[in-house]
Amino acid sequence: MWIYEKKLQYPVKVSKCNPMLAKFLIEQYGGADGELAAALRYLNQRYTIPDKVAGLLTDIGTEELAHLEMIATMVYKLTKDATPDQMKACGLGAHYADHDKALYYHNAAGAPFTITYVTAKGDPITDLYEDIAAEEKARATYQWLINLSDDPDINDALRFLREREIIHSLRFQEAVEILKEERDKKVYF
């Protein structure tokens, strides 16, 4: 189903080692409003959504996997040269004790990823409104991450991701209107 292009969707550059920024970015890796939760949500919901908009969930769910890869790259680059003392000083001591510098799905506070982040009601319009909310929460989180970062290279990639969340929200809003129009059509027998 997928063809993997061996390059990031958008280039990720890092100015310097910064495990504290990596700690914050982990929110978008394994947090409730992060890229993994979004990808799993959309790729799951596509099975109970009308064919007219099902492809949209596949497309955006796939793109969220690309965003997950970008976040993973940022976190890796920000921590690869960090010392254990630096990891500990920024609040990643427990992460280091359990995983060294390996990526692990948890949020910025250290709570592990849980499948309860992935929602599906089975009603297409309800699910799409949930998806719009998820994209807006991710957009807000990216803005807050930009506010926390002093790395211009990271901020460039974060701005790209923030803008993609806005586009996804708009696409889901369009899908809601398509389904509402379809639902409200008069049926003649």
Disulfide bonds with the S-S distance in Angstrom:
none
